[in-house]
Amino acid sequence: MNGIMRNLKNVLEKENLNKNSFDEIYFLISKNNIEFSLEFSNIDGKDIENISIVKDLMIKNSYLIADKFYNHLLKFEVIKKIILKEPSLLSKLKQSLSKYIKEFFSLNYDEDYFFRRLQIGFTHFNNGISLDIYIKSYAYLLSLFMEIIKKEMPELKIDDDTLLSVIDSIQKIMTIDVTLAVAAYNEKAMNERIILEKLATTDNLTKAFNRNKYDEIINREYTTAFRYDYPVSLIIIDIDYLKNINDTYGHSAGDIILKESSALIKNNIRLSDYLIRWGGDEFLVIAPHTSKINAEKMSEKIRKAIESHKFIHNINLTVSTGLAQALERETPEDTIKRADEALYKSKLLGRNKVCAA
């Protein structure tokens, strides 16, 4: 793994981004995409030449520009609240912008340069700067560049046409910088939505889906099953005598058993099936494309897996299971009721049994 990939991997892990984000962002800063972006934006040797005219001037004034930039932003209450919430943040932001200006006018637009643009995007997102404000701030930064360059036109010995060419070249590179920052914002926002959705639909202890997700899944699966005429079965799994475990060993032991039981069930159902935390010691499996006979086979496989597993404190456990295949045009509630009746029968027969409605 080369240096840029290692750095990117470290940053994405720190930012809690997934593999899809890694692939997307690595593509953005890859050599091929950088070359494409420069060519697509019509950036060539003439643009580098134009920017080099003001290189020394801008590097020399980098901190002055950063100071003016944030003094302007602090006039706005919404930004002031964000920037001044941490005493050292303003100083860090000024230093970061000064560094960016120096890098920008150093004319080395390679993978490392564009990687740092992504990092800046992540930093501003994490500090609560909205994407809208971030983009507008780039326009203001460009105006500061123009102000400094205009003031020094006689010293630089450039005319108005050259000034416009220089600004145009600067703007081209800044547009790519903004694009990368937007990508960073989008990846962070998308991942936060995924995390929030997962928190809203996943049982925190067992990592199985919760009742909120159940409503979404069951309605979709029943509608599709009846439309295309394929079977769907529901399986209720109850951990036998879990209350006794809690009373004897404490609820922490019970929690570990629930987590391990959830994992064991997941390992013995298909990727197309859904595991729901149904109650205190109950799980529900929604099994599309599964007849009653196949649901019985799946349930028996789960029962044996639980029975043969050694839990905490060397505990042996069993599960009682009730299942039902959805009848034509039956509501999920009616299927659940029949599966629950089958579960009750399983308990009456001495537990550690699979019964079908």
C-alpha positions, 0 to 999 in steps of 0.5 A: 500500500503506497503512502497516499493510500495509507493516509487515506485509509487512516483518515477514512477510519478516523472519519468513520467512513465505509469501504464505498467511501474509500473507493470513491474518494481514492478514485477522486484523488487518483492520478488518472482522475486528477489528469482528467480533472485538469484536462476537463477544466482546460487547465494547461501550462499557460494557467500554471504560468499565469499563477506563477506570476503571483506565486511569491506575492501570495505566499508572502501574504498568505497569513494576511489573507487568512486573517482578513478572511476570518475577520470577515466571516466573524461578522456573521453570527451563525459562523461566529458561534461555530468558530468561537465555540472552541478557543483555539479553533480560530487560530487553527483555521487561520493557520490551515487557510494560510497553509492552503494558500501556500500550497495552492500557489506552490503549483504542485497539483498532485495526489497529495495536494488534492488529498489535503483538499478532502481533509479540509472538507472533512475538517469543516464538516466536523466543525459544523460549517455548512456546505453552503457557507463553505462554497460561498467562502471560496468566492470571498477568498477569490475576491481577497486574492484579486484585492491583493493582486490588484494592489500590487499590479504596478510592482508585478508589471501586469496589465488588466488583461493579464490580471483577468487571465491570472484570476481565471487560472486561479479560479479553475484550480479553486473549482476543482478544490471546491469539488473535492471538498463537496465530495468530502461533505457528501460522503460524511453526510451520506455515512451519517444518514446510514448510521442514523438509519441503522441506529433507528432500525437496529436493536442496540444489544443484538444488532438484529433489526428492531420493531421499527424495521419490522414494519417496513420489511413485513409490509414489503415482503408480504406485498411482493410475495402475494403479487408474485405468488411465492411463499413467505414464512415467519419463525418465532424463536424463544430462548428457553428459561432466559429469566433463570439465567438472569436471576442466577448469573445477572443480566449482563450474562443474559445480555451476552447470551442474547448477543451470541444467540442473535449471531448464531441465528444469523449464521444459520439463516440466509442473506435474504432472510431478516432477523428481528429482535421480537421481545425480551427473549424472542427473535423473529425470522422473516423468510421470503421464498420459504415454504413451511417445510423449508422453514421447519428445516431452517428452524431445526438447524437453528435449534441444533446450533443453539443446543450445541453451543457453549455460552458464558459460564459454560451454560447450555441453552435450548430454544423453542420455536413456532413457525407459520407459512403465510396463507393466501392474502393473510395479514402479517398479524394473522401469520404471527398469531399462528406462529405464536400458537405453534410456539406455545405448543412447542413449550407445552411439549417440553421446549427445545422443539420446532412446531409448525402451524 
